[in-house]
Amino acid sequence: MITRARASALLFGGAALSALRLPGLAQTADTIRIAAIPIEGAMQCSYAKDMGFFAKAGIDADIQLMQGSSAIAAAVLSGAVDIGYTAVDTLATAHQKGVSLVFVAPGSEYVSEATGHDAALVVPANSAVRGAKDLNGKTIGVNSLSGIALLGTRVWIDQNGGDASTIKFAEVPFSAMPVALESARVDAVQVAEPFITATKKNGRVLTYGMNDAVAKHFLISAWFATPQWAAAHADTVRRFESAMREASIWADQKSNQAKSGEIVAKYTKLDPGVIATMSRAVFADQLTPALLQPLIDVNAKYSKIPAVPAAELIYTPR
């Protein structure tokens, strides 16, 4: 997280530098094909495009929305797009399987005091479940059988007296979780914004602390490319990362949330009224091994694979 003073200084400095470079860049703007998922946590690239941060960096962004990390990874590896959005643990697992991909810019982050209510573990209102140990042997709905929802829930249960190895996890789309809970298809759901309010109508929040069990501050997602593409476009990668940093700083300022909400609604088709009341995502302005490692380590533990050193996943210009 950064102070308001630092954010203003970075924005002013970046704007001033871009203004000096703009005439030359306007004639040589690089087109970058960017793949993202239509969720708020992936809207950083849309902020950068709509607010002009890409244009100031000499980038013509072609944003393509896809439905999942697998489709995005396939598009990046095939060369159909240049840069994609993914969860940190997804790329770490791919790396351990021999798939060569590298992070080029940070995405969304978890910061306990700022985003601690973005996700919740919810049980039926009349459930006898009162703590982690009461979930043993139960079925929990998660939006994906990989990623932070599953990992955070597992580690919270194990840290609070339960045994995650006894639990069955079922894949349930976020939008279907209220019905899955009410119909007793599952005993609990790990639900994220903007679906928490709807799920709470007939449910009770057991905890908001799943991600705290991973760490108080860590990167959830990041932007990636193939190392070959990054090496061949080193200056473009540098300018992309700079524009995304500006977008993060801009989006994290409370005074810009009305405008960022409009952009989220434009690209995700979410109801603006829902966006106005939900807990909003926070975006990182730095890509460091220390912020990547917590989710990598938890993923390695539960996937029973060696934990890759986070530094190996970050593109470093040569």
N, C-alpha and C positions, 0 to 999 in steps of 0.2 A: 504494500500500500504506500501511497505517496501523499505528502502534504499538499494543501491547496496552493501554497506559494511555489512549491517545486513544480506542480502541474502547470501553473500559469507560466513559469519561467521556461519550461520545456516547450509548451505550446507556442509561446512568443518566439523563442529561439528557432524552433522548427519552421514557423511561418516566415520568419525573417530570412532564413537560409533558403527556403523554397522560393521566396519572392525574388531573391537574387538569381536563382537558377532558372526561373520559369521561362524566360524567352527562348533559351536554348532547348529546354526540355519539351516545350510545346511542339517543336518541330520533330522531335525524335521519341515521342512517347512509346514505351514498350507495352505491347499487349500481353497480359498475363491471364491465362484461363484458370479460374479459381473455382474449386468445388466445395460446397458447404451443405450443411443439413439445415432445413427450415425450422430451427429452434433458436431461442434468444441467445444461448451460449455460443452460437456460431455466427452471430450477426455483426461481429467486429469488422468483417470485410465489407459488409453493406454500409456500416457507418463510414468507413474509410472512403467508399465510393461516393455516397450521397452527400457527405460533408466536404468533399473536395480534397481529402488528404492524399488519395492516390494521384489525382491530377497534379497536385503540387510536387509530388515525387516523380513525375514523369511517367506515370503508369496508367494505361488504359485497361481497366479491369473488366473482364468478361466473367461474371459470376454465374455459375450453374448450380442449381439446387438439386441435390440428390437425397435419397431416402435413408442411406445408411453408410457406415464406415467401410463395409466391404465393397460397395459400389464405387466409393470414392477412391479407395486404395487401388482397385482394378483400373480405374480411369487414369490415375497418376502413373502407375506402372506401365500402362500401354502407351502413354504419351498423349492420351485424349485431352487431359488437362495438365497444367503445370504444377499447381500447388493445391493441396487438399486439407481439409479439417478432420481431425480425429481425436479420440480420447488417448491420453498418455499411455495407459496400460495396453491399449490395442496395438500401438506401434511397437511397444517394448516386446510384446508377445511375437509379433511378426519378425522382429529382429532376431529373437532366439530361434526362430524357424528358418533363418537364413534369408529373409526378405530384406533387401537393402533399401532403407528409407531413412531420412533425417529430418529433424525439426528445424525450421527456419525462422519461426516467430512464435511467441507465446499466444495462448488463447484465453479461455476463461480460467479463473482460479477460485479456490475455496479459501475464504478468510473468515474465521470463526465468528468474529464480532459483526461482520458485515453480511455474510451469507448463511448464517446458521439456521435460518428458517426457510431455505430454498427447497428443502426436501424433508419428508417426514415418514416415519413408520407408523401406519395407522391400522387399528384393529376395529372390529365392529363395536358399536356403542355398548352393547350388552356382553361383550367378551369377558371371559374370566382371566384373560391374559393381563398380568400386571407388571411383569418384568421379563428380562431376557430368558430366564430359565423356563418360563411358562411357554415359550415358543418351541421348545424341544419337541421334535416329532411332527411339527405343524408344517403347513404349506404357506409360503410367502410369495406373493406376486411381485415381480420386478419387470421393468420394461425390456431388459436384455439379460441374457445369461452370461454376460461379460460386462466389464465396466464398473464405474463408481457406485451405481445403485446396488449391484450385487456385492461388491467388495466391501463397501462401507457397512452394509447390513451384517455381513458375516463377521467382520472384525468387532463391531459393536456387541453382537451377541456373545462372542467368545470372551470379550473383555468384561462383560457384565454378568457372568455366572451361567450363561447358556452354553450350548454345544452346537455350533453351526453345522457340524458334520451330520447331525440327525435331521436336519431340515431339508424339505423338498422345495426347490425354487421353481416357480412356473413363470413362463414369459407371458406377460399381459401388457398390452398397449396402455399407456398412461390414460388415454381417454376412456378405456373400458374398465379401469380400476374401481370406480364407484359401484358399478353393477356387479363386478366380480366379488367385491366385499359384501355387498348387500345380499347376493344370492348364495353366499357361503361356498363359492367355488374355491376360495382361498381363506386362510385364517388371518392374514394380514397382508398389507401391500406397502411397498416402498414407493412413495409417490412424490413427484416433483412439481414445481410450478409450471404451468398455471392451473394445475388440477387438484391442488391441495384443498381448496375451499369446497369444491364439489364432493370430494371424498369424505371430508369431515362432516357433511350433512347427516350421514348415518353412521359415522365412525368416531373414534376417539384416538387422539394422537398419543402413541406410546412413548415416542421420543423424537426429537429433532437432532439427536446427537450422533447419528451414524458417521458422518464425515469427520467429526471431531475425534472419533476413534482412530482415524487414519493419521491425522495431524491437524494442527490448528491453522496451518497455511501451506497450501500446495497447489500445483497446477493440475487442473482437471483435463484440459485439452490444449492442443497446439496445432500449428500449421506445418505441413511437411511437404517434401519433394523427394525425388530421387537424388542421390549424391551426384550423379552424372549431370543432371539438369542444373543443380545448384552450382556446381563447379564451372559449368559453361556459361552461367549467367550470374556471376558473383556480384556484379554491381547492381543488377536488377534485384537480387535477393536482399542486398543491403538497403535499397530504397523501399522495397516491400516491407521489410521489418520496421523501418523508420516510420512509414505511413501507418502501419498497424499499431505501433506504439502510440502515435498521436491519437488514433481512434480510441484506444484503450483509455488514455488519460481523459479524453473528451467524454466518453461514455460513463466513466466512473464519477463524474461531477454531478451532484444532485440537480444543479440548475439546468442540466441538459437532458434530464430524464423524460420530459414531455416530448421533446423532439426525437430522442432515441426511441421512445415508444411508438411514435408515428412510423419510424423506419421498420421497427420490428413487425408492426401490423401489416405494412406494405409487403414484406417478404415472406412472412409466415402465415398470413391471413388470420391471425388471432384476433379476437374481439378486442378493440381498443379499450373497452370498459374493463375487461379482465386484466389487460396489461397494466392499466392505471392502478389496480389494487394489489397486484401480486408482488412478491419479493423479487427484486431484479438481480440479474447476473452481475458479477464483478469481473473485470478483465485485467490481465496482468500486463505490466510494462517491462518485464524482464524475463529472459529465458535462461535459467541457471540450473545446474545439476541439483543444487539443494532443493529447488522447488519441484523438480521432476521426480526425485528419488522416492519420496514417501509412497506415492501410488504405484510406482514400479515395484517396490519391495513388498507391498501388500499383495499385489497381483502375483508375484513370484511365489509367495508363501502358499496362497490358495490354489494356484495352478500347478504347484509342485515343479517349478522350473527354476533354474538359476537366475538370480537377480542381475540384470545387466547394469553396469555402471552408467549412470545417466549421461555422463560426458560423451559417451560413445554415440549417443543419439542426436547430438547437437551438431549442426553443420558449422564447420570452422573454415573460413577462407584460407587458402594456402598461398 
